[in-house]
Amino acid sequence: MANIKPLGDKIVVQLVEAEEKTAGGILLPDSAKKKPTEGKVVAVGEGRVLESGERNKLTVKAGDRVLFSKYGGNEVTVGTEEYTILDEDQVYAILK
C-alpha cells in the first residue's frame, strides 16, 4: 500500500475489480462493466472535529470491506495503485 493518510472524516478505499464474466460465462468488454461500488478500506482519517472541539471517531476502520455510493468520492492514483477517497457518509454498509 502507498503511504497515504486521509484527513478529517475521509477514508481511502481500494476498489474490488468488476466482474469479467456474466453468470452465463460471457466475457464483458470494459465498456459494459459496472462501476465498482465495493472496496477495502486501506486508511481512515482521525474524524471530523465537532463544535465542542472533540473528534467524532469514524465507524469504519482499515481492513473493512464496504459498499459505497456509485459516483461518490474522488478517484486518485498513487504510484501504480488506484484508490477512491470518500467522506464517511458516502459509505452505505460494512460487509461482514
N, CA and C of each residue as an Amber inpcrd file, in Angstrom:
protein
   288
   0.8390000  -1.1860000   0.0000000   0.0000000   0.0000000   0.0000000
   0.8740000   1.2360000   0.0000000   0.4220000   2.2320000  -0.7050000
   1.1380000   3.5050000  -0.7610000   1.0190000   4.2170000   0.5790000
   1.9140000   5.1190000   0.8230000   1.8940000   5.8980000   2.0560000
   0.9170000   7.0520000   1.8610000  -0.3240000   6.8560000   2.3160000
  -1.3710000   7.8580000   2.1370000  -2.1580000   7.9710000   3.4380000
  -2.3670000   9.1970000   3.9080000  -3.0640000   9.4510000   5.1670000
  -4.1980000  10.4370000   4.9070000  -5.4540000   9.9800000   4.9510000
  -6.5790000  10.8850000   4.7270000  -6.7830000  11.8080000   5.9260000
  -7.3940000  12.9460000   5.6780000  -7.6580000  13.9300000   6.7190000
  -9.1210000  13.9000000   7.1430000  -9.3940000  14.3580000   8.3610000
 -10.7640000  14.5060000   8.8360000 -11.5660000  13.2340000   8.7520000
 -12.7770000  13.3270000   8.1570000 -13.6560000  12.1620000   8.0720000
 -13.5470000  11.4560000   6.7250000 -12.3940000  11.5730000   6.0850000
 -12.1700000  10.9210000   4.7930000 -11.6410000   9.5060000   5.0060000
 -11.9650000   8.6160000   4.0550000 -11.4260000   7.2640000   4.0600000
 -10.8840000   6.9500000   2.6740000  -9.8760000   6.0880000   2.6200000
  -9.2760000   5.6700000   1.3590000  -9.6700000   4.2160000   1.1240000
 -10.2560000   3.9600000  -0.0510000 -10.7640000   2.6320000  -0.3980000
 -10.0640000   2.1330000  -1.6510000  -9.6290000   0.8760000  -1.6120000
  -9.0950000   0.2330000  -2.8080000 -10.2350000  -0.5760000  -3.4080000
 -10.5650000  -0.3130000  -4.6600000 -11.7290000  -0.9130000  -5.3030000
 -11.5640000  -2.4000000  -5.5260000 -12.6860000  -3.1220000  -5.4420000
 -12.7520000  -4.5220000  -5.8220000 -13.0200000  -4.5310000  -7.3110000
 -12.2760000  -5.3230000  -8.0510000 -12.4040000  -5.3450000  -9.5060000
 -13.7940000  -5.7700000  -9.9540000 -14.2700000  -5.1710000 -11.0370000
 -15.5650000  -5.5220000 -11.6180000 -15.4970000  -6.9240000 -12.2150000
 -16.6440000  -7.5780000 -12.2880000 -16.7180000  -8.9260000 -12.8430000
 -16.2840000  -8.9220000 -14.3080000 -15.4970000  -9.9210000 -14.6800000
 -15.0350000 -10.0730000 -16.0570000 -16.0440000 -10.8430000 -16.9170000
 -16.8720000 -11.6890000 -16.2510000 -17.8240000 -12.5340000 -16.9650000
 -19.2060000 -12.4000000 -16.3400000 -20.2160000 -12.6960000 -17.1450000
 -21.5810000 -12.7780000 -16.6210000 -21.7490000 -14.1410000 -15.9450000
 -22.8830000 -14.3480000 -15.2940000 -23.1640000 -15.6380000 -14.6560000
 -23.1910000 -16.7600000 -15.6900000 -23.5540000 -16.4340000 -16.9260000
 -23.5980000 -17.4310000 -18.0010000 -22.2530000 -17.6810000 -18.6560000
 -21.2070000 -16.9540000 -18.2350000 -19.8670000 -17.1820000 -18.7590000
 -19.4690000 -16.2860000 -19.9160000 -20.2780000 -15.2780000 -20.2480000
 -19.9600000 -14.3710000 -21.3530000 -18.9540000 -13.3300000 -20.8640000
 -17.8500000 -13.1580000 -21.6010000 -16.8520000 -12.1470000 -21.2470000
 -17.3880000 -10.7520000 -21.5300000 -17.1800000  -9.8330000 -20.5830000
 -17.6780000  -8.4620000 -20.7300000 -16.5590000  -7.5250000 -21.1670000
 -16.8260000  -6.6600000 -22.1570000 -15.8390000  -5.6330000 -22.5070000
 -15.8340000  -4.5650000 -21.4100000 -14.7640000  -3.7820000 -21.3340000
 -14.6440000  -2.7400000 -20.3110000 -15.8390000  -1.7940000 -20.3060000
 -16.3810000  -1.4730000 -21.4650000 -17.4910000  -0.5270000 -21.5450000
 -18.7830000  -1.0770000 -20.9380000 -18.8960000  -2.3880000 -20.7960000
 -20.1150000  -2.9910000 -20.2700000 -20.0330000  -3.2930000 -18.7700000
 -18.8500000  -3.1490000 -18.1870000 -18.6880000  -3.4540000 -16.7650000
 -19.3060000  -2.3500000 -15.9180000 -19.8940000  -2.7480000 -14.8050000
 -20.4520000  -1.7780000 -13.8760000 -19.3370000  -1.1260000 -13.0800000
 -19.5350000   0.1400000 -12.7430000 -18.5780000   0.8430000 -11.9040000
 -18.5980000   0.1780000 -10.5270000 -17.4200000  -0.1670000  -9.9780000
 -17.3940000  -0.8490000  -8.6870000 -17.9790000   0.0150000  -7.5720000
 -18.7060000  -0.6300000  -6.6720000 -19.2520000   0.0620000  -5.5080000
 -18.8410000  -0.6600000  -4.2270000 -17.8510000  -1.5170000  -4.3530000
 -17.3600000  -2.2680000  -3.2050000 -15.8520000  -2.1340000  -3.1560000
 -15.3170000  -2.0290000  -1.9530000 -13.8820000  -1.9160000  -1.8250000
 -13.4080000  -2.2330000  -0.4200000 -12.0930000  -2.2280000  -0.2820000
 -11.4520000  -2.4980000   1.0020000 -10.8750000  -1.1870000   1.5170000
 -11.1990000  -0.8470000   2.7610000 -10.6760000   0.3760000   3.3770000
  -9.2030000   0.1570000   3.6860000  -8.3390000   1.0420000   3.1620000
  -6.9070000   0.9140000   3.4110000  -6.3850000   1.9620000   4.3970000
  -7.1270000   3.0620000   4.5850000  -6.7140000   4.0950000   5.5400000
  -7.9150000   4.9510000   5.9100000  -7.9250000   5.4530000   7.1400000
  -9.0020000   6.3340000   7.6010000  -8.4090000   7.5660000   8.2730000
  -9.1490000   8.6720000   8.1840000  -8.7420000   9.8960000   8.8700000
  -9.0330000   9.7950000  10.3580000  -8.7230000  10.8520000  11.0860000
  -8.9170000  10.8530000  12.5370000 -10.3410000  11.2120000  12.9420000
 -11.1620000  11.6330000  12.0010000 -12.5360000  12.0020000  12.3010000
 -12.7330000  13.5040000  12.2050000 -13.9970000  13.8900000  12.0490000
 -14.3590000  15.2990000  11.9220000 -14.2910000  15.9680000  13.2890000
 -13.8600000  17.2180000  13.3170000 -13.8290000  17.9730000  14.5570000
 -15.2080000  18.5830000  14.7980000 -15.7930000  18.2880000  15.9620000
 -17.1080000  18.7990000  16.3230000 -16.9900000  20.2150000  16.8780000
 -18.1100000  20.9140000  17.0210000 -18.1040000  22.2780000  17.5580000
 -17.5120000  22.3350000  18.9570000 -17.6410000  21.2470000  19.7110000
 -17.0950000  21.1940000  21.0750000 -15.5780000  21.0470000  21.0780000
 -14.9870000  20.7840000  19.9000000 -13.5410000  20.6030000  19.8000000
 -13.1220000  19.1430000  19.8410000 -14.0550000  18.2580000  20.1790000
 -13.7620000  16.8220000  20.2060000 -13.8260000  16.2610000  18.7950000
 -13.1710000  15.1220000  18.5890000 -13.2050000  14.4500000  17.2880000
 -14.2910000  13.3860000  17.2930000 -15.0580000  13.3340000  16.2070000
 -16.0730000  12.3090000  16.0050000 -15.3850000  11.1100000  15.3580000
 -15.1680000  10.0440000  16.1140000 -14.4730000   8.8700000  15.5820000
 -15.2530000   8.2440000  14.4370000 -14.5240000   7.7000000  13.4750000
 -15.1500000   7.0530000  12.3240000 -15.6270000   5.6520000  12.6810000
 -16.6850000   5.2080000  12.0160000 -17.2340000   3.8710000  12.2320000
 -16.4060000   2.8170000  11.5140000 -15.9010000   3.1430000  10.3350000
 -15.1230000   2.1800000   9.5610000 -13.6640000   2.2190000   9.9980000
 -12.9700000   1.1110000   9.7390000 -11.5450000   1.0380000  10.0630000
 -10.8120000   0.3450000   8.9220000  -9.5150000   0.4870000   8.8850000
  -8.7040000  -0.1520000   7.8530000  -8.9540000  -1.6520000   7.8740000
  -9.1190000  -2.2270000   6.6980000  -9.3690000  -3.6570000   6.5670000
 -10.8300000  -3.9980000   6.3320000 -11.7590000  -3.0780000   6.6480000
 -13.1870000  -3.3210000   6.4140000 -13.4850000  -3.3670000   4.9220000
 -14.4220000  -4.2450000   4.5240000 -14.9580000  -4.2430000   3.1570000
 -16.2510000  -3.4510000   3.2100000 -16.3910000  -2.4790000   2.3220000
 -17.5270000  -1.5730000   2.3850000 -18.2420000  -1.4510000   1.0410000
 -19.5260000  -1.0860000   1.1150000 -20.3150000  -0.6960000  -0.0520000
 -20.4520000   0.8120000   0.0040000 -20.2750000   1.4770000  -1.1330000
 -20.3300000   2.9320000  -1.1370000 -21.0470000   3.4520000  -2.3570000
 -21.3070000   4.7510000  -2.3510000 -22.0230000   5.4200000  -3.4210000
 -21.3340000   5.1790000  -4.7690000 -22.1220000   4.8290000  -5.7750000
 -21.5830000   4.5140000  -7.1050000 -20.7490000   5.6560000  -7.6870000
 -21.2020000   6.8780000  -7.5050000 -20.4850000   8.0110000  -8.0720000
 -19.8710000   8.8870000  -6.9900000 -19.7160000   8.3490000  -5.7880000
 -19.1530000   9.1090000  -4.6780000 -17.6390000   9.1250000  -4.7110000
 -17.0790000  10.0880000  -4.0300000 -15.6410000  10.1490000  -3.8410000
 -14.8680000  10.6400000  -5.0450000 -13.5660000  10.6440000  -4.8740000
 -12.6430000  11.0690000  -5.9220000 -11.6470000   9.9560000  -6.1690000
 -11.4750000   9.6020000  -7.4290000 -10.5160000   8.5640000  -7.7960000
  -9.1370000   9.1830000  -7.9080000  -8.1460000   8.5310000  -7.2830000
  -6.7700000   9.0100000  -7.3260000  -5.8410000   7.8330000  -7.6130000
  -4.6860000   8.1370000  -8.1810000  -3.6580000   7.1370000  -8.4090000
  -2.4270000   7.5450000  -7.6150000  -1.9400000   6.6320000  -6.7880000
  -0.7300000   6.8660000  -6.0070000   0.2430000   5.7630000  -6.3940000
   1.3340000   6.1520000  -7.0500000   2.2470000   5.1480000  -7.6000000
   1.5270000   4.4210000  -8.7220000   1.3930000   3.1140000  -8.5750000
   0.6880000   2.3270000  -9.5930000  -0.6890000   1.8760000  -9.1070000
  -1.0400000   2.2220000  -7.8850000  -2.3160000   1.7930000  -7.2950000
  -3.3960000   2.8580000  -7.4620000  -4.6320000   2.4030000  -7.7140000
  -5.7690000   3.3140000  -7.8220000  -6.6260000   3.1980000  -6.5700000
  -7.0430000   4.3390000  -6.0470000  -7.8540000   4.4030000  -4.8400000
  -9.0220000   5.3590000  -5.0560000 -10.0190000   5.2580000  -4.1870000
 -11.1070000   6.2260000  -4.1300000 -11.0980000   6.8240000  -2.7360000
 -11.1380000   8.1570000  -2.6500000 -11.2000000   8.8390000  -1.3590000
 -12.6370000   9.3040000  -1.1690000 -13.2520000   8.8660000  -0.0670000
 -14.6590000   9.1310000   0.2160000 -14.8240000   9.8370000   1.5510000
 -15.9340000  10.5710000   1.6870000 -16.3790000  11.0090000   3.0060000
 -17.0360000   9.7920000   3.6500000 -16.9620000   9.6900000   4.9660000
 -17.5540000   8.5250000   5.6170000 -19.0520000   8.4090000   5.3270000
 -19.7480000   9.5310000   5.1710000 -21.1950000   9.4500000   4.9280000
 -21.5440000   8.9350000   3.5270000 -20.5540000   8.7140000   2.6640000
 -20.7980000   8.1120000   1.3510000 -20.7120000   6.5930000   1.4130000
 -20.3530000   6.0460000   2.5740000 -20.3050000   4.5970000   2.7740000
 -21.6710000   4.1630000   3.2730000 -22.2520000   3.1700000   2.5860000
 -23.5820000   2.6880000   2.9360000 -23.5730000   1.5420000   3.9410000
 -22.5550000   0.6700000   3.8580000 -22.5570000  -0.5070000   4.7200000
 -21.1590000  -1.1000000   4.8190000 -20.9360000  -1.7980000   5.9290000
 -19.7270000  -2.5970000   6.1090000 -20.1360000  -4.0350000   5.8890000
 -19.4170000  -4.7410000   5.0000000 -19.7320000  -6.1460000   4.7040000
 -19.0460000  -7.0420000   5.7300000 -19.7630000  -7.9900000   6.2540000
 -19.2210000  -8.9170000   7.2590000 -18.7960000 -10.2050000   6.6120000
